[in-house]
Structure formats: structure tokens, C-alpha cells
Amino acid sequence: MKQITKNEIYKHYIALDWSKSNFALASIRDSGTKYKVVEHPPDLKILKQCLKELPGKKILTIEETTTAQWLYVELKDYVDKILICEPFQNKLLNSGAKNDKIDSVKLCTLLRNGSLKEVYHTRDELYKLRKLVSVYEDFVNASVRLKNQRSSMFLSEGKDHKKEKILTGNTINKFITQKQNLSIDHFALMRKEFELIFKKIEKENLTIQRLVRISGIAVKLAVMILAIVIDANRFENKYKYYAYTGLVKHFKKSGDRDYGKRNARHSRRLKRCYKIAANAAIIGKNDIREYYEHLLQSNYSFEDARNQIARYIAKATYAVMKNETDYRPYQWRENIK
């Protein structure tokens, strides 16, 4: 998301490579040429002590992994800034010899050069919503997968799963479909419990209450959008936000060669939220449905109109979250001449 600017000068540039077996901590001074590397079995107390011993202003980078948020919270008070970086962008780590010590030194080099792309992390309580939403989506995906497997079982026997609950004919098929039904019912129950928690969160969170007033966005979508974004102020403008949602494409050209429009790296989950919201809005009777009809009358194709609606909803949610204001319906009319 961000890079270190020239105005951000640190005395120590530090990179951490953490694993279950050990950690490697590489550091270099702002005007130094030699790297100092500490390797040790994974011990948080020793790691914190190593950071304490480095005087002056310091910045630490860690690659985005499953332990990144935990390390971010634990180490935030021991450095002036923590930059969780995007592994996809760190091409230098893939070249040459590779071990924890070498990786930490290369990461340190990229950090001092300002060549790392930051992944958003925070100690904000809202960040916990991400885990809740992530587990909920796991349950949904598992439920869909089981339903598809059950449907395939019935099709393999030339039967309709909508008309029968249990496959008869042999004990194996009967046993399998019985267990599938039990698992599907269990996941359905778990989903309802999650949705009750989402409702409770809505009552306690003003931002979610504002988001659900936007046509096409229900409680689940509002919680998911907030869980992914956390803080809309981390995006400089709506165009940066559009790129993050994956609702716009980048134009690529080099020399005389035109590579056309390409998808940027984005949050697929957030893009899916806005696609769902757009489809929900255009089948209802609301201000956004009227905007959709206006687009069709303006010679937009059905697909282009739906995409424009998704961007419109993204723009509305971004404004609501960033400015902490209520949604204003029919804003699209203001731009019509």
C-alpha cells in the first residue's frame, strides 16, 4: 500500500525472518555498509531485547505470514515503525542462495532502499473482525462444497437430490448421504450463529449501521467490508480504493507496445462483496436501481452497467467510512447534465 518516503529517515533498518525453528534478525545503520545478523531459536523475550539494544529511531520489516499480526502487536512498542511487507513483491528474495540469514539481509536491503510494498496491519480492535469473517467464509465454503458433493452422489445414481434426502439401494450410499446431511445441517446451524453475532456487532458499531443504509448492502456484507478495510483513511483517495477493490484495471504500455488493461493485485473478497451488493441493488426498488436503469438508457451494456453500479456502491461505502457520515441516496443525479 505504502512505501517509505525520503522524509522518513531511520537510524536502524531492521528485518525479521521468523519461523517455528528459529528467527534471524538483520540490521544496518542508515549510513552503514555492514549488516549485523542475530540468529536464535524462536524466543519473543530475546527478540524484544535485541530490538531494545538498538538505539535511536528504528524501523522493522516482517513479511506477511500467518504470524505477522501477532508479531506486529507484540513488537509495535519496541520500534518506531513496523512495516509488514508483501512477499509477492519481494523478487530479490527468490534469487541466489536462500536461508533465513540471507533472506533477512536481503529484506533489510529492500527496506533501506524503500522498495517494499506495505500490507496493512493495526492494533485496532476492529482488526479482530477479520478473523471472525474469515472463519465464517470457511464455514460457507465448506457447506457449499458438501452440497455439491451430495448433489454429485445423487447424479451418479441418476436421482434428484432435491426430491430425496437419502440415497437408497446400497448401505454405502446410504451411509455417505446420511453423514453429508448431518454435516450440511451442522454448517447451516453454525452460519446462523455467526449471523447472530453479525447482528449484535451492527447494534454496537455506528459505521456498520451507516453501511447497511446503502442499497444492496445487508448486515453480512457491511461487516465483511468493514473487516477488510478497517480504516478507509489508509487510502489516499477513491481511486486508490477502487484499485484495492479490483473494480478498475490498470493501463499498461511500454515503448510503442500497448499491453491493454490489466487487473491490479487487489482484495478478491472485497471485490466479491461489491459484486454481490450491485446484484442485490439492481433487483430491488431503490435509488441505485434507478441509476442502473438510467445507465441502460444511456447505452451502457448490461455488464458495463452492473460494473458501474459496483463502483458506485464502492464509492459510497468509502465516503461513509472515511468521512463518518450517512449515505446520501440519489447522489448520481448530481452528475447528470
C-alpha positions as CSV (number, residue, x, y, z in Angstrom):
1,M,0.0,0.0,0.0
2,K,2.7,2.5,1.0
3,Q,6.4,2.9,0.7
4,I,9.0,4.6,2.9
5,T,9.4,8.1,1.7
6,K,12.6,10.1,1.6
7,N,11.4,12.2,4.5
8,E,11.3,9.1,6.7
9,I,14.9,8.7,7.9
10,Y,15.7,6.0,10.5
11,K,19.0,5.2,12.3
12,H,18.5,1.5,12.1
13,Y,16.8,-0.5,9.4
14,I,15.8,-4.0,10.7
15,A,14.4,-7.1,9.0
16,L,13.0,-10.2,10.8
17,D,12.6,-13.7,9.4
18,W,10.6,-15.7,11.9
19,S,9.8,-19.4,11.8
20,K,9.0,-22.2,14.2
21,S,12.6,-23.3,14.4
22,N,14.4,-20.0,14.7
23,F,14.5,-16.3,13.9
24,A,17.0,-14.2,12.0
25,L,17.2,-10.5,12.8
26,A,19.3,-8.4,10.3
27,S,20.0,-4.7,10.9
28,I,22.0,-2.0,9.3
29,R,22.6,1.7,10.2
30,D,21.3,4.5,7.9
31,S,24.8,5.2,6.6
32,G,26.4,1.8,7.3
33,T,27.7,-0.8,4.9
34,K,27.9,-3.9,7.2
35,Y,24.9,-5.9,8.3
36,K,24.5,-7.3,11.8
37,V,22.6,-10.6,11.9
38,V,21.4,-12.4,15.1
39,E,20.1,-15.9,14.8
40,H,18.4,-17.7,17.7
41,P,15.7,-20.2,18.5
42,P,12.2,-18.5,18.5
43,D,12.1,-16.6,21.7
44,L,10.0,-13.4,21.9
45,K,11.8,-12.1,25.0
46,I,15.2,-12.4,23.4
47,L,13.9,-10.8,20.2
48,K,12.5,-7.8,22.1
49,Q,15.8,-7.4,24.0
50,C,17.7,-7.4,20.6
51,L,15.4,-4.5,19.5
52,K,15.8,-2.6,22.7
53,E,19.6,-2.7,22.4
54,L,19.5,-0.7,19.1
55,P,19.5,3.0,20.0
56,G,17.8,5.8,18.0
57,K,14.9,5.8,15.6
58,K,14.3,2.4,14.0
59,I,12.0,0.7,11.5
60,L,11.3,-3.1,11.4
61,T,10.0,-5.1,8.5
62,I,8.4,-8.5,8.5
63,E,7.0,-10.5,5.6
64,E,3.2,-11.1,5.6
65,T,2.6,-14.5,7.0
66,T,0.3,-16.2,9.5
67,T,2.4,-14.9,12.4
68,A,2.7,-11.3,11.0
69,Q,-0.3,-9.8,13.0
70,W,0.9,-11.5,16.3
71,L,4.4,-10.1,15.8
72,Y,3.1,-6.7,14.8
73,V,1.1,-6.5,18.1
74,E,4.0,-7.8,20.2
75,L,6.8,-5.7,18.8
76,K,4.9,-2.4,18.0
77,D,6.2,-0.7,21.2
78,Y,9.8,-1.7,20.6
79,V,10.4,0.2,17.3
80,D,9.2,3.4,15.8
81,K,7.5,1.8,12.8
82,I,6.7,-1.8,11.7
83,L,6.3,-2.4,8.0
84,I,4.6,-5.7,7.1
85,C,5.6,-6.2,3.5
86,E,4.0,-8.0,0.6
87,P,6.0,-11.3,-0.2
88,F,4.7,-11.2,-3.8
89,Q,6.7,-8.1,-4.5
90,N,10.0,-9.2,-2.9
91,K,11.6,-10.7,-6.0
92,L,15.1,-10.2,-4.7
93,L,14.5,-13.0,-2.1
94,N,13.9,-15.5,-4.9
95,S,17.4,-15.1,-6.4
96,G,20.6,-16.7,-5.4
97,A,21.2,-18.8,-2.2
98,K,18.5,-18.9,0.3
99,N,18.3,-19.4,4.1
100,D,16.9,-17.4,7.0
101,K,20.1,-15.3,7.4
102,I,20.3,-14.4,3.7
103,D,16.6,-13.7,3.5
104,S,16.7,-11.3,6.5
105,V,19.7,-9.4,4.9
106,K,18.0,-9.1,1.5
107,L,14.8,-7.9,3.2
108,C,16.9,-5.3,5.2
109,T,18.4,-4.1,1.9
110,L,15.0,-3.7,0.3
111,L,13.7,-1.8,3.4
112,R,16.5,0.7,3.4
113,N,16.1,1.3,-0.3
114,G,12.3,1.9,0.1
115,S,11.5,-1.0,-2.2
116,L,8.9,-2.8,0.0
117,K,5.2,-2.7,-0.5
118,E,3.3,-2.4,2.8
119,V,0.5,-4.7,3.9
120,Y,-2.0,-3.0,6.3
121,H,-1.9,-4.1,9.9
122,T,-3.1,-2.4,13.0
123,R,-3.8,-2.9,16.7
124,D,-7.3,-1.5,16.3
125,E,-9.9,-3.7,17.9
126,L,-11.7,-3.9,14.5
127,Y,-8.9,-6.0,13.2
128,K,-10.4,-8.9,15.2
129,L,-13.4,-8.8,12.8
130,R,-11.1,-10.2,10.1
131,K,-10.7,-13.5,11.9
132,L,-14.5,-13.7,12.5
133,V,-15.3,-13.0,8.8
134,S,-12.5,-15.4,7.6
135,V,-13.9,-18.3,9.7
136,Y,-17.4,-17.5,8.7
137,E,-16.4,-17.7,5.0
138,D,-14.6,-21.0,5.7
139,F,-17.9,-22.5,7.0
140,V,-19.8,-21.1,4.0
141,N,-17.3,-22.6,1.6
142,A,-17.3,-26.0,3.4
143,S,-21.1,-26.0,3.3
144,V,-21.2,-25.3,-0.5
145,R,-18.6,-28.0,-1.1
146,L,-20.6,-30.6,0.8
147,K,-23.8,-29.7,-1.0
148,N,-22.0,-30.1,-4.3
149,Q,-20.6,-33.4,-3.3
150,R,-24.1,-34.6,-2.2
151,S,-25.6,-33.4,-5.5
152,S,-22.9,-35.4,-7.4
153,M,-23.7,-38.5,-5.3
154,F,-27.3,-38.4,-6.4
155,L,-26.5,-37.6,-10.0
156,S,-24.2,-40.6,-10.2
157,E,-27.2,-42.7,-9.3
158,G,-29.5,-40.9,-11.8
159,K,-31.5,-39.4,-9.0
160,D,-32.5,-35.8,-7.9
161,H,-31.1,-34.6,-4.6
162,K,-33.9,-32.1,-4.3
163,K,-36.6,-34.8,-4.2
164,E,-34.8,-37.3,-1.9
165,K,-32.6,-36.8,1.2
166,I,-31.1,-40.2,1.5
167,L,-29.7,-42.4,-1.3
168,T,-31.1,-45.9,-1.0
169,G,-30.1,-49.1,-2.9
170,N,-26.9,-49.9,-1.0
171,T,-25.6,-49.4,2.5
172,I,-22.5,-47.3,1.4
173,N,-24.5,-44.7,-0.5
174,K,-27.0,-44.5,2.4
175,F,-24.2,-44.0,4.9
176,I,-22.5,-41.3,2.9
177,T,-25.6,-39.3,2.2
178,Q,-26.6,-39.5,5.9
179,K,-23.3,-38.1,7.0
180,Q,-23.4,-35.4,4.3
181,N,-26.8,-34.3,5.5
182,L,-25.7,-34.2,9.1
183,S,-22.6,-32.1,8.2
184,I,-24.7,-29.7,6.0
185,D,-27.2,-29.2,8.8
186,H,-24.3,-28.6,11.2
187,F,-22.8,-25.9,9.0
188,A,-26.2,-24.3,8.5
189,L,-26.6,-24.0,12.3
190,M,-23.1,-22.5,12.6
191,R,-23.8,-20.0,9.9
192,K,-26.9,-18.8,11.8
193,E,-24.8,-18.4,15.0
194,F,-22.3,-16.3,13.1
195,E,-25.1,-14.2,11.6
196,L,-26.5,-13.5,15.1
197,I,-23.0,-12.3,16.1
198,F,-23.0,-10.0,13.0
199,K,-26.4,-8.6,14.1
200,K,-25.0,-7.9,17.6
201,I,-22.0,-6.2,16.1
202,E,-24.3,-4.0,13.9
203,K,-26.1,-2.7,17.1
204,E,-22.7,-1.7,18.6
205,N,-21.0,-0.2,15.6
206,L,-22.1,3.1,14.0
207,T,-20.2,2.5,10.8
208,I,-22.0,-0.7,10.1
209,Q,-25.3,0.9,10.8
210,R,-24.4,3.6,8.2
211,L,-23.3,1.0,5.6
212,V,-26.5,-1.0,5.7
213,R,-28.4,2.1,4.7
214,I,-26.7,1.8,1.3
215,S,-28.9,0.0,-1.2
216,G,-27.7,-3.5,-1.8
217,I,-25.7,-3.9,1.4
218,A,-27.1,-6.1,4.1
219,V,-25.6,-6.7,7.6
220,K,-23.2,-9.6,6.5
221,L,-21.8,-7.5,3.6
222,A,-21.4,-4.5,5.8
223,V,-19.4,-6.5,8.4
224,M,-17.3,-8.1,5.7
225,I,-16.5,-4.7,4.1
226,L,-15.5,-3.1,7.4
227,A,-13.5,-6.2,8.4
228,I,-11.4,-6.0,5.2
229,V,-11.0,-2.2,5.1
230,I,-10.8,-1.4,8.9
231,D,-9.7,2.2,8.2
232,A,-10.7,3.9,5.0
233,N,-8.2,6.7,5.7
234,R,-5.3,4.5,4.7
235,F,-6.4,5.1,1.1
236,E,-5.3,8.5,-0.2
237,N,-8.4,8.8,-2.5
238,K,-11.2,6.9,-4.0
239,Y,-9.1,5.9,-7.0
240,K,-6.6,4.1,-4.7
241,Y,-9.6,2.4,-3.1
242,Y,-11.0,1.4,-6.5
243,A,-7.7,-0.3,-7.3
244,Y,-7.8,-2.2,-3.9
245,T,-11.4,-3.4,-4.7
246,G,-10.3,-4.7,-8.1
247,L,-13.2,-2.8,-9.8
248,V,-10.8,-0.9,-12.1
249,K,-8.0,-2.0,-14.3
250,H,-4.5,-0.6,-14.9
251,F,-3.5,0.5,-18.4
252,K,0.0,-0.8,-19.3
253,K,2.2,0.5,-22.1
254,S,5.9,0.2,-22.7
255,G,7.6,2.0,-25.6
256,D,5.3,1.6,-28.7
257,R,3.7,-1.6,-27.4
258,D,0.3,-1.4,-25.9
259,Y,-0.4,-4.2,-23.3
260,G,-4.0,-3.1,-22.7
261,K,-5.8,-3.1,-19.4
262,R,-4.7,-5.5,-16.7
263,N,-6.1,-6.4,-13.3
264,A,-4.1,-5.0,-10.4
265,R,-3.4,-7.0,-7.3
266,H,-6.5,-6.5,-5.2
267,S,-8.7,-7.9,-2.5
268,R,-10.9,-10.6,-4.1
269,R,-13.1,-10.8,-1.1
270,L,-13.8,-7.1,-1.3
271,K,-14.5,-7.2,-5.0
272,R,-16.9,-10.1,-4.4
273,C,-18.7,-8.0,-1.7
274,Y,-19.4,-5.2,-4.2
275,K,-20.4,-7.5,-7.0
276,I,-23.0,-9.1,-4.6
277,A,-24.2,-5.7,-3.5
278,A,-24.6,-4.5,-7.1
279,N,-26.7,-7.5,-8.0
280,A,-28.8,-7.1,-4.9
281,A,-29.4,-3.4,-5.5
282,I,-30.5,-3.7,-9.2
283,I,-33.2,-6.2,-8.4
284,G,-34.8,-4.1,-5.8
285,K,-36.7,-0.8,-5.8
286,N,-34.3,1.9,-4.7
287,D,-32.2,4.8,-5.8
288,I,-29.4,2.5,-7.2
289,R,-31.9,0.6,-9.3
290,E,-33.0,3.9,-10.8
291,Y,-29.3,4.7,-11.5
292,Y,-29.0,1.3,-13.2
293,E,-32.0,2.0,-15.5
294,H,-30.5,5.4,-16.3
295,L,-27.2,3.7,-17.4
296,L,-29.0,1.3,-19.6
297,Q,-30.9,4.1,-21.2
298,S,-27.5,5.8,-21.8
299,N,-26.5,2.9,-24.0
300,Y,-24.4,1.0,-21.3
301,S,-24.4,-2.7,-21.8
302,F,-25.8,-4.8,-19.0
303,E,-22.3,-5.9,-17.9
304,D,-20.9,-2.3,-18.0
305,A,-23.9,-1.0,-16.1
306,R,-23.5,-3.6,-13.4
307,N,-19.8,-2.8,-13.1
308,Q,-20.6,0.9,-12.8
309,I,-23.1,0.1,-10.1
310,A,-20.5,-1.9,-8.2
311,R,-18.1,1.1,-8.4
312,Y,-20.8,3.5,-7.3
313,I,-21.5,1.4,-4.2
314,A,-17.8,1.1,-3.5
315,K,-17.5,4.9,-3.8
316,A,-20.5,5.3,-1.4
317,T,-19.1,3.0,1.2
318,Y,-15.6,4.6,1.0
319,A,-17.1,8.0,1.7
320,V,-19.2,6.7,4.6
321,M,-16.3,5.0,6.2
322,K,-13.7,7.8,5.6
323,N,-15.9,10.8,6.4
324,E,-18.0,9.1,9.1
325,T,-21.2,10.5,7.5
326,D,-24.5,9.0,6.5
327,Y,-25.2,7.8,3.0
328,R,-27.0,10.2,0.7
329,P,-29.3,8.5,-1.8
330,Y,-29.5,9.7,-5.4
331,Q,-26.1,11.3,-5.5
332,W,-25.7,10.0,-9.0
333,R,-28.3,12.6,-10.2
334,E,-25.9,15.4,-9.2
335,N,-23.5,14.4,-12.1
336,I,-26.2,14.3,-14.8
337,K,-26.3,17.3,-17.1
